[in-house]
Amino acid sequence: CVVVLFCCIGIGTVYFVGGKAKNFFVAGRTLPLPVVILTLASQSIDSNALLGNADLSYKFAFFDGAVLPIGLGLSLLLNGLFFAKKMNAEGVLTLPDVYGKRYGVATEIIASMVLCCSFLCLLAGNLVG
């Protein structure tokens, strides 16, 4: 019963995505701005950010807990202002894709490995809470 449900969900996803994996990741580049804003915000709001910032604010001072949300907000704004239009025009999905187009495949692989290591650290922080 569960297998049939997952198969139906998979077939429906393939149908609605249009058969292209790139459409699945970027929604055909047709998402409205509020959806993009909420999607980016939801990625930044996790247990590490919420509980960690509340703990830092309680133990030390308000700005110790406010550093992460302010930094995340500024980074999203700066990336949107300076990089989003260029990345969209180039049709790339990730920062290693940009490096791969500009500096070659070896740089793309190195950047991918560095990002994987940083995301593992972020995941460890989220699991610890």
Backbone bond lengths (Angstrom), bond angles and torsions (degrees), N, CA, C in turn:
res aa  C-N    CA-C-N  psi(-1)  N-CA   C-N-CA  omega(-1)  CA-C   N-CA-C  phi
1 C - - - 1.439 - - 1.536 110.63 -
2 V 1.339 116.85 -45.67 1.462 121.63 179.79 1.527 110.14 -68.52
3 V 1.324 116.93 -38.05 1.468 121.19 179.50 1.527 110.10 -63.25
4 V 1.313 116.99 -41.53 1.466 120.64 179.05 1.528 110.16 -64.80
5 L 1.323 116.96 -39.73 1.461 120.82 177.98 1.523 111.06 -61.47
6 F 1.333 117.17 -46.37 1.455 120.54 179.66 1.524 111.74 -66.21
7 C 1.311 117.29 -36.03 1.473 120.36 176.30 1.527 110.68 -64.45
8 C 1.318 117.03 -41.66 1.468 120.34 177.91 1.522 111.37 -64.33
9 I 1.326 116.76 -41.04 1.463 120.34 177.45 1.519 110.10 -63.73
10 G 1.321 117.76 -42.12 1.465 121.39 178.51 1.509 112.47 -63.39
11 I 1.315 117.36 -44.49 1.467 120.99 179.42 1.526 110.29 -65.21
12 G 1.322 116.71 -40.97 1.462 120.01 177.11 1.522 112.29 -63.57
13 T 1.319 116.45 -39.23 1.462 120.30 178.10 1.515 111.07 -64.23
14 V 1.327 117.18 -44.78 1.468 120.47 178.50 1.525 110.52 -61.58
15 Y 1.320 116.95 -38.70 1.463 120.47 -179.47 1.530 111.48 -66.82
16 F 1.343 116.33 -47.43 1.467 119.54 -175.79 1.523 113.02 -75.59
17 V 1.327 117.60 -29.70 1.464 120.98 179.13 1.516 110.66 -74.29
18 G 1.276 117.75 -22.90 1.458 120.88 179.29 1.515 112.96 89.73
19 G 1.318 117.63 15.25 1.445 120.94 175.21 1.514 115.15 81.16
20 K 1.322 119.18 -1.40 1.455 121.51 -179.43 1.516 109.22 -109.66
21 A 1.329 115.81 128.66 1.456 120.27 -179.43 1.528 110.95 -64.14
22 K 1.324 116.95 -34.01 1.461 120.31 -179.29 1.530 111.01 -63.45
23 N 1.319 117.65 -36.41 1.460 120.49 177.08 1.521 111.50 -64.09
24 F 1.328 116.36 -32.27 1.460 119.89 178.88 1.524 110.74 -65.95
25 F 1.332 117.50 -41.24 1.460 121.03 -176.18 1.524 113.28 -76.95
26 V 1.314 118.16 -35.16 1.473 120.03 -175.56 1.519 112.59 -116.99
27 A 1.320 118.19 8.04 1.467 123.70 177.70 1.521 111.96 53.78
28 G 1.331 116.08 37.96 1.454 120.24 179.31 1.518 112.94 66.40
29 R 1.335 116.50 15.41 1.471 123.50 -178.51 1.529 112.09 56.11
30 T 1.329 116.18 38.50 1.466 120.29 -177.75 1.527 112.94 -124.55
31 L 1.310 119.25 16.69 1.457 120.67 -179.48 1.528 110.65 -72.97
32 P 1.328 117.03 139.38 1.468 119.15 175.43 1.529 110.70 -69.52
33 L 1.314 116.00 156.34 1.461 121.94 -175.42 1.528 113.48 -56.69
34 P 1.344 121.18 -43.40 1.476 118.99 179.17 1.532 112.95 -60.52
35 V 1.324 117.70 -35.82 1.468 120.14 179.01 1.526 109.98 -67.50
36 V 1.322 117.11 -41.17 1.467 120.80 178.35 1.522 110.19 -63.58
37 I 1.321 117.29 -43.27 1.471 121.40 -179.90 1.526 110.50 -61.82
38 L 1.321 117.18 -46.76 1.464 120.16 -179.41 1.524 111.66 -67.47
39 T 1.316 117.44 -34.44 1.461 120.42 178.10 1.522 111.00 -65.61
40 L 1.329 116.91 -45.80 1.464 120.38 178.80 1.524 111.26 -65.72
41 A 1.325 116.62 -38.50 1.463 119.61 178.88 1.524 111.07 -66.42
42 S 1.319 117.38 -38.25 1.466 119.74 -178.64 1.519 111.65 -67.49
43 Q 1.324 117.62 -28.44 1.461 119.92 177.15 1.524 110.93 -70.82
44 S 1.321 116.93 -28.50 1.458 120.77 -177.58 1.524 112.51 -85.68
45 I 1.317 116.81 -20.93 1.462 120.34 -176.61 1.522 108.21 -96.87
46 D 1.318 115.71 98.05 1.456 120.94 179.54 1.530 108.37 -131.78
47 S 1.319 115.93 -178.18 1.465 118.93 -176.15 1.520 111.63 -64.78
48 N 1.317 117.30 -35.74 1.452 120.40 179.29 1.522 110.29 -63.28
49 A 1.322 116.49 -43.90 1.459 120.18 -178.78 1.527 111.17 -69.85
50 L 1.319 117.15 -46.96 1.465 119.53 -176.12 1.524 112.53 -69.51
51 L 1.328 115.95 -55.91 1.459 119.07 -176.12 1.520 111.51 -73.00
52 G 1.325 117.17 -38.88 1.461 120.39 179.71 1.512 112.26 -64.50
53 N 1.336 116.38 -42.77 1.459 119.47 179.78 1.519 111.73 -68.77
54 A 1.304 117.20 -39.55 1.464 119.98 177.50 1.525 110.44 -63.55
55 D 1.320 116.54 -40.61 1.463 120.91 178.74 1.528 111.26 -65.11
56 L 1.331 116.91 -44.43 1.463 120.17 179.02 1.526 111.46 -64.46
57 S 1.317 116.95 -40.94 1.467 120.18 178.81 1.525 111.30 -64.88
58 Y 1.319 116.25 -38.56 1.466 120.25 -179.48 1.529 111.00 -69.98
59 K 1.345 116.77 -44.67 1.460 120.25 -175.11 1.524 112.94 -74.53
60 F 1.311 117.41 -36.90 1.467 119.65 -172.71 1.522 111.43 -116.64
61 A 1.288 117.03 -88.66 1.470 120.54 -179.17 1.515 108.45 -149.76
62 F 1.323 115.66 168.50 1.461 120.35 -176.71 1.526 111.86 -58.47
63 F 1.319 116.98 -44.89 1.462 119.70 -173.70 1.525 113.16 -71.69
64 D 1.333 118.23 -20.42 1.469 119.74 173.58 1.529 110.52 -65.26
65 G 1.310 116.56 -36.69 1.459 120.32 177.53 1.513 113.24 -84.32
66 A 1.319 117.32 -19.60 1.469 120.98 -177.54 1.523 113.00 -88.14
67 V 1.318 117.96 -8.30 1.466 120.40 -176.81 1.532 111.41 -62.85
68 L 1.322 118.07 -45.64 1.467 120.54 -177.43 1.531 112.62 -65.22
69 P 1.329 120.35 -49.22 1.466 118.46 179.20 1.530 112.95 -64.38
70 I 1.324 116.92 -37.41 1.459 118.91 178.27 1.527 110.14 -66.05
71 G 1.321 116.84 -42.97 1.467 120.59 178.54 1.520 112.25 -63.86
72 L 1.332 116.97 -42.48 1.463 119.89 178.55 1.522 111.25 -64.50
73 G 1.317 116.35 -42.99 1.463 119.96 178.89 1.518 112.00 -62.72
74 L 1.333 116.54 -44.80 1.466 119.94 178.85 1.527 111.78 -64.66
75 S 1.335 116.28 -39.71 1.469 118.33 -179.92 1.525 111.24 -65.99
76 L 1.326 117.46 -38.58 1.460 119.78 177.24 1.524 111.05 -64.98
77 L 1.329 117.08 -41.90 1.463 120.22 178.43 1.527 111.67 -64.97
78 L 1.323 117.08 -45.86 1.470 120.24 -178.99 1.523 111.58 -65.93
79 N 1.327 116.73 -41.73 1.468 119.31 177.00 1.520 111.22 -63.28
80 G 1.323 116.23 -40.70 1.459 119.89 178.37 1.511 112.66 -64.71
81 L 1.326 116.23 -39.87 1.464 120.14 -178.47 1.525 113.15 -72.29
82 F 1.335 116.98 -40.07 1.460 119.81 -170.65 1.526 115.23 -103.70
83 F 1.330 118.17 -26.73 1.464 119.13 -171.97 1.520 115.24 -116.69
84 A 1.323 118.58 -26.62 1.460 120.92 -171.13 1.527 112.69 -61.65
85 K 1.311 117.22 -44.02 1.465 119.98 -177.75 1.529 111.14 -64.87
86 K 1.335 116.55 -42.24 1.464 120.44 179.59 1.530 110.93 -66.69
87 M 1.330 116.62 -42.64 1.466 119.48 -179.18 1.525 110.87 -66.80
88 N 1.312 117.07 -38.46 1.457 120.90 178.02 1.526 110.62 -65.87
89 A 1.329 116.81 -40.33 1.460 120.21 179.36 1.530 111.98 -66.80
90 E 1.327 116.52 -35.54 1.463 120.56 178.53 1.526 112.46 -77.67
91 G 1.315 116.78 -17.48 1.462 120.51 179.51 1.508 113.76 76.40
92 V 1.335 117.81 26.72 1.460 121.00 179.69 1.524 109.34 -95.93
93 L 1.327 115.76 158.37 1.461 120.89 -178.01 1.523 112.92 -105.91
94 T 1.334 117.23 -35.01 1.459 120.94 -174.25 1.521 110.44 -129.80
95 L 1.319 115.41 167.55 1.457 120.80 177.13 1.535 111.77 -64.10
96 P 1.334 119.87 -40.09 1.464 118.30 174.71 1.536 113.51 -60.78
97 D 1.326 117.63 -29.37 1.467 119.71 174.60 1.522 111.01 -62.72
98 V 1.333 115.89 -39.98 1.465 120.30 178.23 1.520 109.74 -63.29
99 Y 1.333 116.29 -46.45 1.464 120.01 179.04 1.522 111.25 -63.07
100 G 1.334 116.66 -37.35 1.464 120.04 179.49 1.514 112.28 -64.19
101 K 1.322 117.14 -40.66 1.467 119.92 178.68 1.522 111.82 -69.33
102 R 1.311 115.84 -35.25 1.462 119.23 -174.46 1.522 113.46 -87.78
103 Y 1.346 116.85 -40.63 1.466 119.96 -171.84 1.520 115.14 -117.93
104 G 1.314 118.77 -4.38 1.456 120.88 177.27 1.523 113.21 110.15
105 V 1.317 113.76 171.20 1.465 121.16 -174.18 1.523 111.93 -67.75
106 A 1.338 117.61 -37.04 1.470 120.03 -178.65 1.532 110.87 -61.13
107 T 1.312 116.80 -42.68 1.467 120.64 178.35 1.517 110.83 -66.09
108 E 1.320 116.82 -37.00 1.464 120.60 177.89 1.527 110.83 -62.76
109 I 1.307 117.18 -41.86 1.470 121.10 179.92 1.521 110.56 -67.18
110 I 1.335 117.02 -42.64 1.466 120.14 179.09 1.531 110.33 -63.29
111 A 1.319 116.92 -45.07 1.467 120.27 178.61 1.529 110.88 -62.40
112 S 1.323 117.29 -38.50 1.466 120.78 178.14 1.522 111.14 -63.31
113 M 1.325 117.25 -41.92 1.465 120.28 179.48 1.522 111.24 -66.79
114 V 1.338 117.34 -40.20 1.465 120.39 177.87 1.526 110.13 -62.92
115 L 1.334 117.20 -43.57 1.461 120.15 178.50 1.519 112.05 -65.20
116 C 1.322 117.36 -37.83 1.476 119.75 177.29 1.524 110.75 -62.66
117 C 1.325 117.14 -41.84 1.472 120.08 178.01 1.526 111.17 -63.97
118 S 1.331 116.71 -41.67 1.469 118.83 179.89 1.523 111.13 -66.71
119 F 1.328 117.70 -37.30 1.461 119.88 178.26 1.527 111.66 -70.05
120 L 1.333 117.41 -31.22 1.464 119.36 174.80 1.522 110.40 -64.57
121 C 1.333 116.92 -40.35 1.474 120.30 176.60 1.524 110.35 -64.09
122 L 1.322 117.08 -41.67 1.459 120.85 178.04 1.534 110.74 -63.16
123 L 1.314 116.45 -42.57 1.460 120.28 177.62 1.518 111.42 -63.11
124 A 1.323 116.87 -41.05 1.464 119.61 177.97 1.516 110.88 -61.61
125 G 1.336 116.64 -40.13 1.457 120.04 177.06 1.526 112.27 -64.56
126 N 1.324 116.46 -36.75 1.449 119.97 178.30 1.522 111.82 -69.06
127 L 1.312 116.88 -37.63 1.470 120.58 -179.55 1.520 111.01 -70.05
128 V 1.314 116.58 -35.32 1.463 119.93 179.73 1.518 110.37 -72.30
129 G 1.351 115.11 -37.29 1.469 119.23 176.82 1.437 111.01 89.27
